[in-house]
Amino acid sequence: MQFSKRLDLFGNEIFAALNNRRLELEAQGRKIYNMSVGTPDFTTPEHIKKALIEAASDDANWRYSLRDLPELLDAVCSYYRKRFQVEITPDMVMSVYGSQEGMGHLGMTLCDEGDTVLLPDPCYPVFAAGSLLGGAVPYYYPLTAEHDFLPYVEDIPEDVARKAKYMIVSLPSNPVGSIASPGLYEEIVAFAKKYDILIIHDNAYSDIIFDDAYGGSFLSTPGAREVGVEFFSLSKSFNVTGARISFLVGRPDVIAALRKLRSQIDFGMFLPIQKAAIAALNGPLESVKDQCQDYEKRRDALCDGLRSIGWELPNGKGTMFVWAKIPGGRTDSMEFCMELMEKAGVIVTPGASFGPHGEGYVRFALVLPPEKIQEVIKAIRVSGI
Ligand SMILES: Cc1ncc(COP(=O)(O)O)c(C=O)c1O
């Protein structure tokens, strides 16, 4: 059968090769430290699980939901007010099955064949995948050490900016760990206004930010509500990655457009999950803050540890990842990752899997406690790599 040419847009899964080799090594009895995939090892707060279980035992909640419950939309609005000091109304909110799914459908909602879109490089993969599915042609703006791994709109050529339809920005950034300042967001809003570009901000890591920095919302920037939308995911803040709970928040015309597309293929989020989301949004946030401190301890253990064995890297500023330059002047990140796994039993993600500017780097996921991270450092040191 001739499958759709669309599938040719996507390469082979990078994690698959590493994973296959990991299984082989584990079968041989080797100790493996997997710091590759960003699945949190922390647990979901009890009040969220309780809300889901209670709702799931009510037969009425097993029907098609068909819509976001008004209480859910209200909970997002009050959360934005209390957590980010941003006033939004229910027509500015819709649920998605994770930011991943929302991003995956946004290109199809916004783009026609050949439209230009601005994406970061290194790029969280679905930013590109969703855009490509919509027929868009990405222009990748680099995130480099020279500009603290932040978007630098001045370097985007005028002719590209003029034809760009949207720009995806995501800070704190996966994979590079950089964080925004209010000034940077103001520059991005001015750029968007000048060239009439929609900003799509992915705010997956606002609650994982270090050294007393503030993780806010892009929409709190003056003018941002006119030029932007933001994905607001509960996945990492509340450790509900498997429940697939995120929201697109912001400009009502964009929300209505994505809702129109999804209404053709979706019957709404499972009601017990909507109830769990309400419990998360209206509930206590202490665990979110405590968890951020735990991530910071892991960041310290990893960055201090790597520096102690000769790696040169600054501290990551946010997210559950650390972006590290490969030591010894080596540049082939895939080859390095394979060797690191073979010799040290440590699995990390090759920077090149996030785009050409990721080459020469690897990404560590902070999914092990500090004691285990010490073991990782020792394993790398002993391996002599
Ligand atoms: C930048 C970024 N966006 C989105 C996601 C996925 O979020 P969700 O679970 O809401 O789909 C991730 C997950 O790792 C991420 O790193």
Ligand as a Chemical Component Dictionary entry (heavy atoms), coordinates in Angstrom:
data_LIG
# 
_chem_comp.id                   LIG 
_chem_comp.type                 NON-POLYMER 
_chem_comp.pdbx_formal_charge   0 
_chem_comp.three_letter_code    LIG 
# 
loop_
_chem_comp_atom.comp_id 
_chem_comp_atom.atom_id 
_chem_comp_atom.alt_atom_id 
_chem_comp_atom.type_symbol 
_chem_comp_atom.charge 
_chem_comp_atom.model_Cartn_x 
_chem_comp_atom.model_Cartn_y 
_chem_comp_atom.model_Cartn_z 
_chem_comp_atom.pdbx_ordinal 
LIG C1 C1 C 0 8.498 21.866 25.832 1  
LIG C2 C2 C 0 7.478 20.798 26.024 2  
LIG N1 N1 N 0 6.251 20.989 25.567 3  
LIG C3 C3 C 0 5.289 20.070 25.717 4  
LIG C4 C4 C 0 5.561 18.856 26.319 5  
LIG C5 C5 C 0 4.462 17.859 26.417 6  
LIG O1 O1 O 0 3.519 18.311 27.330 7  
LIG P1 P1 P 0 2.136 17.551 27.488 8  
LIG O2 O2 O 0 2.344 16.434 28.446 9  
LIG O3 O3 O 0 1.208 18.619 28.002 10 
LIG O4 O4 O 0 1.748 17.056 26.140 11 
LIG C6 C6 C 0 6.829 18.600 26.811 12 
LIG C7 C7 C 0 7.120 17.311 27.444 13 
LIG O5 O5 O 0 8.250 16.921 27.669 14 
LIG C8 C8 C 0 7.813 19.598 26.652 15 
LIG O6 O6 O 0 9.055 19.400 27.091 16 
# 
loop_
_chem_comp_bond.comp_id 
_chem_comp_bond.atom_id_1 
_chem_comp_bond.atom_id_2 
_chem_comp_bond.value_order 
_chem_comp_bond.pdbx_ordinal 
LIG C1 C2 SING 1  
LIG C2 N1 SING 2  
LIG C2 C8 DOUB 3  
LIG N1 C3 DOUB 4  
LIG C3 C4 SING 5  
LIG C4 C5 SING 6  
LIG C4 C6 DOUB 7  
LIG C5 O1 SING 8  
LIG O1 P1 SING 9  
LIG P1 O2 DOUB 10 
LIG P1 O3 SING 11 
LIG P1 O4 SING 12 
LIG C6 C7 SING 13 
LIG C6 C8 SING 14 
LIG C7 O5 DOUB 15 
LIG C8 O6 SING 16 
# 
